[in-house]
Amino acid sequence: MTPAQIEAYVDAASAALNLPLSPEHRPGVLHYFALASTMAELVGSQPLTVTDDPAEAFVPVSPAHGSRA
């Protein structure tokens, strides 16, 4: 998404959710939405085939507990 698209989306979502966005928080919200948009583009760009299956379950692990592998 372009910066203009991100601003338009954040403004529309804020209005639709009736969630006021204070001027001092706006730069941070725009920054992190742009970051999330970039991550979504990376995930969405990965090709999938008909044989690809989703994970059975996602179980988050706290960094303090280390890897479950």
Buried (B, 14 or more C-beta within 10 A) or exposed (E): BEEEEBBEBBEEEBEEEEEEBEEEEBEEBBEEBBEEBEEEEEEEEEEEEEEEEEEEEEEEEEEEEEEEE
